[in-house]
Amino acid sequence: MLRWLLQAAPPTAPSLDWLTSDERLRADSFRFEKRRNDWLNGRYAAKRLVARHLRERTGLPVPLSFLEIGTEASGSPFARLSPEAPPVAGVEPGRRLPVSLSISHSGGRALAALVPSGGEGPAAAVGADVERVEPRLATFARDYFTAGELASMPGDEGPERDLAVTAVWSAKEAVLKALGLGLTVDTRSVGIDLSAAASPAAPEGLAPGEPGWEPFGVSADGALLSGSSVHGYLRSSAGFVLTLAVRLPSAAGADPVHALAAGAVPGRE
């Protein structure tokens, strides 16, 4: 099941006791306050989400200080039990947790998402992105969008076009994260179609919202997909666009997200 959490503001606790010692060293290393706050916000969102996931799976509350969010050489985040923590539900200190994790931040918001990645067979992977809706130069879309994406854009400048450009860009970021590539490849190697006709059926249990999650279509070169399928979901809220993408092996089924609404963890505390 796909899980997500939107953190609307950095943690306001007077201390950072929810960080591990290595994470505190990392937090202290930032020279600029904005980058530090973004990093803290993303880590806090990710830890809350992982802790909620573990509690639902094991029935055990896990303090945030027991969890550590590390970074792969590629830049992708991963979750593990801190080397400083005691064993939890059979997981030894320092061991990675069987989840795929993604973090994004923009304009003071942080979005975290995860999917379980353990068990037999190829693992699922998740990508998440949050973007503030704002005007972008016309050259931005021309440089990064496919011909089909450009043709789908509203012709006149204004809020409708700003939203469409932001949505396509955010969807690309989420999909490329799910593929484990990030911005190391040409963004035009992935095509995004926001039209309902090109999108997979809405997942069972997806509750209507204001606004609600909507599926979007994804196309990519077969070499990028490597036998997998990618499913994407998007919503806009309070001047931001949120996107989630899940990569699944073809044999894993047609849709990775069921009861998405039940998996949503409000993050506005």
HUSUL-V478696 format. One line per field, one symbol per residue. psi: psi as a letter, one per 20 degrees, with the letter a starting at -180 (. if undefined). burial: + if it has 16 or more other ideal C-beta (glycine too) atoms within 10 Angstrom, else -. Layout:
psi: ???
burial: ???
This chain:
psi: ppqqppoiqqqjqhrliiqrhhhhgghiiphpgghgggggggggggggggggghghhijppoqhiiqpoaprhiiqqqprpqiiqrqolipqpiqqqmqpqqqqqpkiqppqqqqqjaaqrqqqqqpqqppppqqqqhhghhhiqrhhghhiqqhqqahgggggggggggggggghghikhbkirpiiipppoiqhhiqrqpqpjoqqanrrppqqqpqqqhhhhljrqppqqqqqpljqppqppppqqhiirhpioqlhhhipoplk.
burial: +++++++--++------+++--+--+---------+++++++++++++++++++-------+-+++++++-----+++++++--+--+--+-----+-++++++++--+++++++++----++++++++++-+-------+--+++--+--+--------+-+++++++++++++++++++-----+-++++++---+++-++--+------++++++-+---++--+++++++++---+++++++++---+--+++--+--+++-+--
